[in-house]
Amino acid sequence: MRPCRRKFLHLAASAAVLPAVSRFAWANTYPSQPVRIVVGVAAGSASDILARLIGQWLSDRLGQPFIIENRPGAATNIATEAVVRAPADGYTLLMFAPSSAINATLYDKLSFVFLRDIAPVASLIRQPQVMLVHPSVPARTVSEFIAYAKANPGKINMASSGNGTSLHIAGELFKMMASVDIVHVPYRGGAPALTDLLAGQVQVMFPVPSSSIEYIRQGTLRPLAVTTTTRWEVLPDIPTVGEFVPGYEASTWFGIGAPKGTPAKIIEKLNKEINAGLADPRIKARFADLGATVFMGSPTDFGKFIADETEKGAKVVKFAGMKPE
């Protein structure tokens, strides 16, 4: 082989490995500039509060600002699309919740496939939901409520914070598994739904505890059960729905994702630092104030969880014939 040809092949081989080496080095120095965490709801929401809490932790640990960008609209689909289209370099992240798993079936025409286009980075917290009834409902257990609902088909109204929300999904899952006919009444948010539940305009609801705990403590609303597989430590005497409806489980959860193709080294680094934050006593205490528990694991574990939630959400959406608002 002639010297010039050998030199050309050597340079070509070097050029081929250069992007991989450069990418590896780039991941090792991450982050070297501010990072965006895109949130699909307005400031002041649970997702926003959580994003700011984790963002501050990451800023302190990694030495770069983690800036919260609120992009509300279309049931978080606007925010998700923005992140899907962003460079897969670790500098744009997505805060997401059950709506992302639900939307996969609820919306017929999305420009992305969540499970394909968003890489799971880290799970954060899980919140139980509480099956609450107005005191006028003559039921003090889930079994009694089921019996009452079967005796009065179509006469009990179930409030939710809107079509396709986690509150709606929890209620429809209960209807499906308990074989009861209750009427869904969607509201534009959890606050007006709770207001009508307090007034007796609707009879049952599945809110998160942070929005309803004071009403429970005051006795103005009656808790029948929590929706998670284990009892909630704040109200340990309240049973789970699953104790009466075997296999039932629903919860509100939150996590961080990144565009597909984000380097594994960056995802691993973020996962490690976020998990360190979840283990910090001060942050755990803040989560407890929200009625939440730490929900940590590897990106792979979180990916499996999202896939399971998407499958479960699809069954409920199809059962209820849900349509986006």
N, C-alpha and C positions, 0 to 999 in steps of 0.2 A: 504494500500500500504506500502510495506516495506521501511524503511528509505533509504537504498542504492539505491532502484529504484527511489524514489522521488529525490534523489540527482542527479542521472544520467539524469533524464528528465529535471531537472532545468539547469544542465550544457549544455545539448543539446540545450535547448531553448536560452540560453545565447549565445551559439556559432552561432546560426542561425541569431541573430540580430546583432552580432558583425560586419560582413562585411558592413551592411547598415550604422551603426553608424560610423564606420571607414571611409567609403566613404563620409559621410556627413561632418565629421571633416576635411577630406582631401580637399574637395571642398572649405571649409571655409578658409583654409590657402593658397589656390591657388593664385598666382604661387609661388612656393618655389624653382624653378630652371629655367634656361633659356627656352624660348619658341621659336620654329621654325615656321616661316611663309613661306610655300613653294609657290613659284611663277612659273608658267608654261611657262614663257618666259624669254628672256635674260635680263641682267642688262641694265638699261637705258630706258626700255619700260615704257609705262604708268602704267601698272600693278606693275612693279618694283618700280617706283617712289612713287606710292600710298602706296605700302606695307611698304616702308621705312619711309614714313611720319607718317602712323598710328602706325607702330612698335615703332618709337621713342616716340610717345605720350604715348603708353601703357607702355613702359619701364619707362618713367618718373613718370607715375601714379601708377604703380604696383611694382616698385622696382626690377624688374628682366629684363635682356636683352631679347628683342624680335629680334631674328636673322633671317635675310632674306636668304633663300636658293633657288637659281635659279635652276630649273630643266626643261629646255626647251625641246621640242620635241613632235612629234605626236599630234600637235594642242592642247597642254596642257594636253593630256591624261596621259603622263608619271607622271606629277606632281600629278594629281588627284589620280592615282593608288597608288602612294607612301603614300598619306595621308589616303586613304581608308584602307591601310594595317597597318597603324601606330596604336599604342595603343590609345584607346579612353579616354585619361586622360587630355586633354586640352593642352598638350605640343607640339602638332603638329597641325598647322592650315593651311588652304588653301586660297590663294587669287585667286579668279576666276572672270570670265567675261562672256559675251554672248556665247563664244565658248563652254562653258560647257553645256548650254541648247541646242545648235545646234548639238553638237557631239552625243547627245543621239539618234538622228535619222540618222545623217550622217554616223556614223560607225556601221556596222552590228554586229561586234563581239568585245565587250568591256568586260573586266573582272569585271566590276562594273556597277551598275545602279545609276547614279548620284543622282536622287531624293530619292532613297532608302538609299544610303550609305554615303552621305554627309549631315550632319546636318547644317542648316543655322544658322549663328551666328549674322551677322549684314550686312545690306546693307550700302554702302558708298557714292557713287556718281553716277550721270547720266550725260551723255554728249549727246547733240543733234548731229545729223549728218546733213550735208548741201548738198543739191542737187545742184551740180555745173556743169556748161556746159562751153565748150570752146566758145569764142566769135564768132566763125564762125557759131555756131548754131543759126538759125533765130527764136529764141524764147526768150521772156522775162518774161513769166509766165509759170506755170505748165500746164495750159490749152493749151497754144500755143505749148508747147513741146509735149504734148500728140497728138495734131492734126498733128504736123510735123512728129512724129514717126509713126502714122497710115498711113500717106501719103508716108512714106518711110520704109516699113517693112523690117527688116533684114539689114538695111544700117547704123544704128547708133550703135557705139561700146560703151559699158559700162565697165569702168575699176573698178577693186577691188583689195584689198590687198591679195587675194587668195580665193580659193574655201572654202565655209563654214564660212568665216569671217563675222563680223557684217556688213562690207561694202557691201559684196556680198548679205547677207540676205536683207538689206535695199533695194538694187536694184531689187532683184528678187520679193520682196513683192510689190514694185511699179509696176513691169511688170505684176504681177498677178492681182492686184487690178485695174490697169488702162487699162488692156487688150491691151498692146502694145508689139510688137516684136522687141526687141533690143538685140544685141549680147554681151554676157558676155566675157570679156577678163581678166583672172586672172593674177596677178603679184605676185612676191615674196616680198610682203611688200607694204605699202602705198606710200613710197617715190618714187620708180620707176613708180608707177601708176600715181602719180601726175605729174611727169616729162613728161610722154607721153600725159597727158591731157593738160598740158601747151603747148606742141608742136603741139597739134591738131591731134595726132595719134589716140586718142580716143576722144569721144565727151561728155561723161557724167560720173559722179562719185558721190559717197555719202560719202565723208570723214568726219572725226571729225573736228571741227572748229580749234582746236589747231594747226593742220598741214596745214590749208588752209587759216586762217584769213588774213595773210599778202597779199596773192594773191587776196583776195576779196577786201581788202582796196586799193590795187594798181590798181584794175580794170582789172587785167590780166585774171581773171576767173569770170564768171557771176553766182552769186547765184540766184537760182529760189525759193528755199524754204528750211525750216528746217524740220527735220523729226519727231520732238516731237509734242505732242498735243497742246502745247502752244508756242508762239513766244519766241525767244531767246533774253534776255535783252541786250546783247552786240550789236545785230543788229535788233532792234525792228521793223524796217520797212520791214523786210523780212517775208513773210507769212509762214504758215505751209503747208506741202503737204496735210494735212487733210482738209484744206480749199477748195481744189480742188478735192481731192479724199477722200470722207467721210469715216472715220474709219481707215485711214492709221495712223500708229505710229511705229516708230523704234527709238532705241537709243542704245548707248554704255553704259554699266553699270558695276559696280564692287562691289564685296562683299567678306565677309570672311565666311568660313565654317570650320567644324571640323568633325572628323570621327563619324559615327553613334554610339550612345551609350555614347557619352561624357556627363558627369553629367549635368543636367539642371542648377544646381547652378553655374557651371563654365560658361556655355553659357550665363546665365543671367548676370553674373558679367562682362564678356567681352562685351556683348551688351551695358550694362549701361556705361562702360568706353569709348567705341568707340563712342557712341552717344554724350557723353560729349565732345569728341574731335571734332566731326562734328559741334557742336554748338560753338566751340571756334573761335573768330573772326580771329585769325592769320591763322588757318587752312582753314577756309572758304575763306580767301583771296588767299591762295595758290591754292585752287580748282578753284577759279575764273580765275586764270592765265592759268589753263588748259582748260578753257572753260566749266567747269563743275559746277553743282549745287549739294548741299547736298541732299542725298537720305537716310533718316534715318527712322527707325521703329523697331518693335519687331521682334524676330526670326520667329514668326508665320507669320507676314505680309510678311517678306522676302521670306519665304517658299512658300506662295501663289503666289507671284510674279514670282519666279523661275518656278513654275509649269505652270503658264500662258505662260511664255516665251518659255518653252519647247514645249508646245502644238502649239504655233504659229510657232516656228521654224520648227516643224515637217511638218506642212502644206506647208511651203515654200520649204523645202528640197525636199519633194515629188513632188511638182509642177514643180520645176526646174530640177528634176532628178539629183540632186547633188551627186557627188562622191568625196571621199577624195583624196587629191593629193598624 
